């Protein structure tokens, strides 16, 4: 995929118009940008485009122009995203220039201002650089040198703590969003282990940013079926607290565009606790906000939750057959190829439900297979997706009297289950019930329907499946 085309596709209309204004003194770049924008949904033929812009015999000059426009787009994006923390960190990067400029009074003034600004914004990265420059500035003052050296050591510890906390935060956010869909198979002990390290770093930093990271990680684990019914008041308080921290502090500079993710926490809480009116209000709010995050890979997990919630609501209203249309309307504004294989695997799984509710079992099976083909992109906590795949494939095969196909899926499920020892007891029971059904010449379909309901109750999986509506 060409970088220039991809960048132009990702420009919103206001951003595109602003970029045109910024380049108004460079007509050749404006003309190229306009031509690429007109053809952004196709792969442009750059040679014909070069001729159109008057570069018939100087293709190298055209590609130089294209490269410079791409660089302008890069700088435009960086400048659009600059905030107070980015500005402070840029000033920190310039300190060495001042340090070796012989203008020590100006350096001293800048160090004093930056130290104050870093404290206000809770900027951890760069504190060592500030103290290091201060250390060299006052190297010939033994008393101040010792004090600054202690501050340098504290800065190293704080930077290490923040880096560890941030890494753990993103690891938990990206890898463990799936636990919401695991139902009663969620492993609570695993949550305690994962949270230990980020809690340690918060105890070192003890500021609003580290508290935000810790609360986000805690809520990722707390908003699950087994735990949410035990601690509803505490969870509601934590969600409100995380929103307050984000709105009132400087966290939005470090982690921009988190409003959608925070609203998803509220929505997940309302869905899990059965507060349908609040759930609907929150879902409507997410519908207004979703355009801001579609197509941005860091937000795929919360986008999937939104699609899941939309799907759940359609099924609740007996409009399950509309799932595919609604999903496509939401994701269509993203640039082609902007979604990861992991997200596409989830997406195909949701779309399968649309055809299940239309009783178009072959099409549903096709989407399930497409989802399964992307299993290598899944994290370990996404086992729920694989388990649902096997259950639905076995049920579809039984419904269509395709017993050899069902037997094939049962064998594959047995093999998969033995690779997941903690899940094997549930998988073993599912295999047993499926084999009993397939080997019974007097098999009665309603008996397997009853077992699917029991399976849902015991595991908390298949939250989007109304068994009787789909299979009777």
C-alpha positions in Angstrom: 0.0 0.0 0.0 1.4 3.4 -1.0 2.1 5.7 1.9 0.8 8.8 0.2 -2.5 7.1 -0.8 -3.0 5.7 2.7 -2.3 9.0 4.4 -4.7 10.9 2.1 -7.4 8.2 2.7 -7.1 8.7 6.5 -7.5 12.5 6.3 -10.9 13.8 7.6 -12.6 16.4 5.5 -11.6 19.3 7.9 -8.0 18.1 8.1 -7.9 17.8 4.3 -9.1 21.4 3.9 -6.7 22.7 6.5 -3.8 20.9 4.7 -4.8 22.5 1.4 -4.7 25.9 3.1 -1.3 25.2 4.6 0.0 24.3 1.1 -1.6 27.2 -0.7 1.8 28.7 -1.7 2.9 25.4 -3.3 0.4 24.9 -6.2 2.2 21.8 -7.5 1.7 20.0 -4.2 -1.9 21.2 -3.9 -2.6 19.8 -7.4 -1.0 16.4 -6.6 -2.9 16.2 -3.3 -6.2 17.0 -5.1 -5.6 14.4 -7.8 -4.7 11.7 -5.3 -7.7 12.6 -3.1 -10.0 12.3 -6.1 -8.7 8.8 -6.8 -8.2 7.7 -3.2 -10.5 4.7 -3.5 -8.4 3.2 -6.3 -4.8 2.6 -6.9 -3.5 5.6 -9.0 -1.3 5.1 -12.0 1.5 7.5 -11.1 2.9 7.6 -14.6 -0.3 8.8 -16.1 -0.7 11.2 -13.1 2.8 12.5 -13.8 1.8 13.2 -17.4 -1.4 14.9 -16.3 0.6 17.2 -14.0 3.1 18.0 -16.8 6.0 15.7 -15.8 6.0 13.7 -19.1 9.8 13.6 -19.5 10.8 14.2 -15.8 9.4 11.3 -13.8 12.2 11.7 -11.2 11.0 15.2 -10.5 7.5 14.0 -10.1 8.5 11.3 -7.6 10.5 13.9 -5.7 7.4 16.0 -5.5 5.4 13.0 -4.3 8.0 12.3 -1.6 8.0 15.9 -0.4 4.2 15.9 -0.2 4.3 12.7 1.9 6.8 14.4 4.2 4.4 17.4 4.5 1.6 15.0 5.4 3.8 13.5 8.1 4.7 16.9 9.6 1.0 18.0 9.3 0.0 14.9 11.4 2.7 15.5 14.0 1.8 19.2 14.4 -1.9 18.4 14.6 -1.2 15.9 17.4 1.1 18.2 19.5 -0.1 18.9 23.0 1.5 20.3 26.2 3.4 17.1 27.1 4.8 16.8 23.5 5.9 20.5 23.7 7.6 20.0 27.0 9.4 16.9 25.9 10.6 18.7 22.7 12.1 21.4 24.9 13.8 18.7 27.0 15.4 17.3 23.8 16.9 20.7 23.1 18.6 21.1 26.5 21.9 19.7 25.3 22.1 22.4 22.6 21.8 25.0 25.4 24.2 23.1 27.6 27.0 23.4 25.1 26.1 26.9 23.9 28.0 28.7 26.8 24.8 30.6 27.6 24.5 29.1 31.0 22.1 31.7 32.4 19.6 30.9 29.7 20.1 27.2 30.3 19.5 27.7 34.1 16.2 29.6 33.3 15.0 26.9 30.9 15.9 24.1 33.5 13.9 25.9 36.2 10.9 26.4 33.9 11.0 22.8 32.7 11.3 21.3 36.1 8.2 23.3 37.2 6.2 22.4 34.1 7.2 18.7 34.4 5.9 18.6 38.0 2.6 20.3 36.8 2.1 17.8 33.9 3.4 14.8 35.8 6.0 14.2 33.0 8.3 11.4 34.1 10.3 10.9 31.0 12.9 13.5 30.6 13.4 14.2 34.3 16.7 12.5 34.2 17.9 14.7 31.3 16.8 17.9 33.2 18.8 16.7 36.3 21.7 15.6 34.2 22.1 19.0 32.6 21.6 20.6 36.0 24.4 18.3 37.4 26.9 19.4 34.7 25.9 23.0 35.1 26.7 22.9 38.9 29.4 20.3 38.8 31.9 22.6 40.6 29.5 23.1 43.5 30.0 20.0 45.7 26.9 20.6 47.8 24.5 21.2 44.9 26.1 18.4 42.9 25.3 15.8 45.7 21.7 17.0 45.9 21.2 16.9 42.1 22.8 13.4 42.0 20.2 12.1 44.4 17.5 13.7 42.2 19.0 11.9 39.2 18.8 8.6 40.9 15.1 9.2 41.8 14.4 10.2 38.2 15.9 7.0 36.9 13.7 5.0 39.3 10.6 7.0 38.4 11.2 6.7 34.6 11.7 2.9 35.0 8.5 2.6 37.1 6.5 4.6 34.5 7.8 2.6 31.6 7.0 -0.7 33.3 3.5 0.6 34.3 2.8 1.8 30.8 4.0 -1.4 29.3 1.9 -3.5 31.7 -1.1 -1.2 31.0 -1.0 -1.7 27.3 -0.3 -5.4 27.6 -3.3 -5.9 29.8 -5.5 -3.6 27.7 -4.6 -5.4 24.4 -4.3 -9.0 25.5 -7.0 -9.3 28.2 -10.0 -7.4 26.7 -11.2 -10.9 25.8 -12.0 -11.9 29.4 -15.3 -10.0 29.2 -16.5 -12.6 26.6 -15.1 -15.6 28.6 -18.1 -15.7 30.8 -17.7 -18.0 33.8 -14.4 -19.4 32.4 -12.5 -16.3 33.6 -9.6 -17.2 35.8 -9.6 -14.8 38.7 -6.1 -15.8 40.0 -4.7 -14.8 36.6 -6.0 -11.2 37.2 -4.3 -11.0 40.6 -0.9 -12.0 39.1 -1.2 -9.5 36.2 -2.2 -6.6 38.4 0.6 -7.1 40.9 3.3 -5.5 38.8 1.4 -2.4 37.7 0.3 -1.9 41.4 4.0 -2.0 42.4 4.8 0.8 39.9 1.8 2.9 41.1 3.1 2.7 44.6 6.5 4.1 43.4 5.0 6.9 41.2 1.8 7.6 43.2 0.5 10.3 40.8 -2.7 10.7 38.8 -1.3 9.1 35.6 -0.2 5.9 37.4 -3.6 5.8 39.2 -5.3 6.1 35.8 -3.2 3.2 34.5 -3.9 1.0 37.5 -7.7 1.7 37.5 -7.9 0.9 33.8 -6.1 -2.4 34.3 -8.3 -3.2 37.3 -11.5 -2.5 35.4 -10.4 -4.6 32.5 -10.5 -7.6 34.9 -13.3 -6.5 37.1 -15.9 -6.0 34.3 -16.4 -9.8 33.9 -19.4 -11.9 34.7 -18.1 -13.7 37.8 -16.8 -10.5 39.5 -19.1 -7.7 38.4 -22.1 -9.0 40.4 -20.0 -9.2 43.6 -18.5 -5.6 43.5 -21.0 -3.4 41.7 -20.7 -0.3 43.9 -16.9 -0.4 43.9 -16.7 -0.9 40.1 -19.2 2.0 39.5 -17.0 4.2 41.7 -13.8 3.2 39.9 -15.4 4.0 36.4 -16.6 7.4 37.6 -13.1 8.0 39.2 -11.3 7.2 35.9 -13.5 9.6 34.0 -12.9 12.4 36.5 -9.1 11.8 36.4 -9.1 11.9 32.6 -11.3 15.0 32.2 -9.8 17.1 35.0 -6.1 16.2 34.8 -3.2 16.1 32.2 -3.8 12.5 31.4 -5.5 13.4 28.1 -2.2 14.8 26.9 -0.4 11.5 27.5 -3.2 9.2 26.3 -5.4 11.2 23.8 -8.8 10.1 22.5 -9.7 7.8 25.5 -13.2 9.2 25.8 -14.7 6.4 23.7 -12.8 3.7 25.7 -14.0 5.2 29.0 -17.6 5.3 27.8 -17.2 1.6 26.8 -16.4 0.8 30.4 -19.7 2.5 31.5 -21.6 0.6 28.8 -20.0 -2.7 29.7 -21.0 -2.1 33.3 -24.7 -1.3 32.4 -24.9 -4.4 30.1 -23.5 -6.7 32.7 -25.7 -5.5 35.5 -28.9 -5.4 33.4 -29.4 -1.6 33.5 -31.0 -1.4 30.1 -32.0 2.2 30.1 -28.5 3.4 31.0 -27.1 0.9 28.6 -29.1 2.4 25.7 -28.2 6.0 26.7 -24.6 5.0 26.7 -24.8 3.1 23.4 -26.3 6.1 21.7 -23.4 8.2 23.1 -20.9 5.7 21.7 -22.7 5.8 18.3 -22.0 9.6 18.2 -18.3 9.1 19.1 -17.4 5.9 17.2 -16.4 7.8 14.0 -13.4 9.2 15.9 -11.8 5.8 16.5 -12.8 3.6 13.5 -9.7 2.5 11.6 -7.2 3.2 14.4 -5.6 0.0 15.4 -4.9 0.9 19.1 -8.7 1.2 19.5 -9.7 -2.0 17.8 -10.5 -3.8 21.1 -13.0 -1.1 22.3 -14.4 -0.8 18.7 -15.1 -4.6 18.8 -16.8 -4.2 22.2 -19.0 -1.5 20.7 -19.9 -3.8 17.8 -20.6 -6.6 20.2 -22.9 -4.3 22.3 -24.7 -3.2 19.1 -25.1 -6.9 18.1 -26.4 -7.8 21.5 -29.0 -5.0 21.4 -30.2 -6.0 17.9 -30.7 -9.6 19.1 -32.5 -8.3 22.2 -34.9 -6.5 19.9 -35.3 -9.6 17.7 -33.4 -7.9 14.8 -30.5 -10.4 14.6 -30.8 -10.6 10.9 -29.6 -7.0 10.6 -26.3 -7.6 12.3 -24.1 -7.6 9.2 -25.7 -4.4 7.7 -25.3 -2.5 11.0 -21.6 -3.7 11.4 -20.8 -2.7 7.8 -22.3 0.8 8.2 -20.0 1.4 11.2 -16.7 0.1 9.8 -17.2 1.3 6.2 -15.7 4.7 6.9 -12.3 3.1 7.7 -9.6 3.0 5.0 -9.2 -0.4 3.3 -6.6 -2.7 4.9 -6.7 -0.5 8.1 -7.9 -3.4 10.3 -5.6 -6.1 11.8 -6.2 -9.8 11.2 -7.2 -10.2 14.9 -10.0 -7.6 14.5 -11.2 -9.2 11.2 -11.3 -12.6 12.9 -13.7 -11.1 15.6 -15.6 -9.3 12.9 -16.3 -12.4 10.8 -17.4 -14.2 14.0 -20.0 -11.5 14.7 -21.2 -11.5 11.1 -21.8 -15.3 11.3 -24.5 -14.5 13.9 -26.4 -12.4 11.4 -26.8 -15.4 9.1 -27.6 -17.8 12.0 -30.6 -15.6 12.8 -31.6 -15.7 9.1 -31.2 -19.5 9.3 -28.8 -19.3 6.4 -26.5 -21.9 8.0 -24.1 -22.3 5.0 -23.3 -18.6 5.0 -22.9 -18.6 8.8 -20.5 -21.5 8.4 -18.5 -19.6 5.8 -18.0 -16.6 8.1 -17.0 -18.9 11.0 -14.4 -20.6 8.8 -13.0 -17.2 7.7 -12.7 -16.2 11.4 -11.0 -19.5 12.2 -8.5 -19.0 9.4 -7.1 -16.0 11.3 -6.6 -17.9 14.6 -2.8 -17.3 14.5 -3.5 -13.6 15.1 -5.4 -14.3 18.4 -4.0 -13.9 21.9 -4.4 -16.7 24.5 -7.4 -15.1 26.3 -9.3 -15.3 23.0 -10.0 -19.0 23.6 -13.7 -18.1 23.9 -13.8 -17.3 20.2 -12.3 -20.7 19.3 -14.6 -22.6 21.7 -17.7 -20.8 20.3 -16.5 -21.7 16.8 -16.5 -25.4 17.6 -19.9 -25.3 19.4 -21.6 -23.4 16.5 -20.0 -25.6 13.8 -21.1 -28.8 15.5 -24.7 -27.4 16.0 -24.9 -26.2 12.4 -23.7 -29.7 11.1 -26.3 -31.5 13.3 -29.1 -29.1 12.2 -28.3 -29.9 8.6 -27.9 -33.6 9.2 -24.2 -33.4 8.1 -23.0 -36.0 10.6 -19.6 -36.7 9.1 -18.9 -33.0 9.2 -20.0 -32.8 12.8 -17.7 -35.8 13.6 -14.8 -33.9 12.0 -15.5 -30.9 14.2 -15.8 -33.0 17.3 -12.4 -34.6 16.7 -10.9 -31.2 16.1 -12.5 -29.9 19.3 -11.1 -32.8 21.3 -7.6 -32.1 20.0 -8.0 -28.4 20.8 -9.3 -29.1 24.3 -6.4 -31.3 25.2 -4.1 -28.3 24.4 -6.0 -26.2 27.0 -5.9 -28.2 30.3 -7.8 -25.7 32.3 -10.7 -25.8 29.8 -10.6 -29.6 29.3 -13.4 -30.5 31.8 -15.9 -28.3 30.0 -14.6 -29.4 26.6 -14.8 -33.0 27.6 -18.4 -32.7 28.6 -19.2 -30.9 25.3 -17.5 -33.7 23.3 -19.3 -36.4 25.4 -22.8 -34.8 24.7 -22.0 -34.4 21.0 -20.8 -38.0 20.6 -23.9 -39.3 22.5 -26.1 -37.4 20.0 -24.2 -38.5 16.9 -24.1 -42.2 17.9 -27.7 -42.4 19.0 -29.9 -43.7 16.1 -33.0 -42.4 18.0 -31.4 -39.0 18.3 -33.9 -36.2 19.1 -32.8 -32.6 18.0 -34.6 -31.0 21.0 -32.3 -32.9 23.4 -29.2 -31.2 21.9 -31.0 -27.9 22.1 -31.5 -28.4 25.8 -27.8 -29.2 26.2 -26.8 -26.0 24.3 -28.9 -24.1 26.9 -27.2 -25.9 29.7 -23.7 -25.2 28.1 -24.5 -21.5 28.0 -25.6 -21.5 31.6 -22.5 -23.4 32.8 -19.9 -21.5 30.8 -21.4 -18.0 30.2 -20.3 -18.4 26.5 -22.4 -17.8 23.4 -23.8 -14.6 24.9 -25.2 -13.6 21.5 -27.0 -16.9 20.8 -30.8 -17.4 21.4 -30.6 -21.2 20.9 -34.3 -21.7 20.1 -34.6 -18.7 17.7 -31.6 -19.9 15.7 -31.9 -23.8 15.7 -35.7 -24.5 16.0 
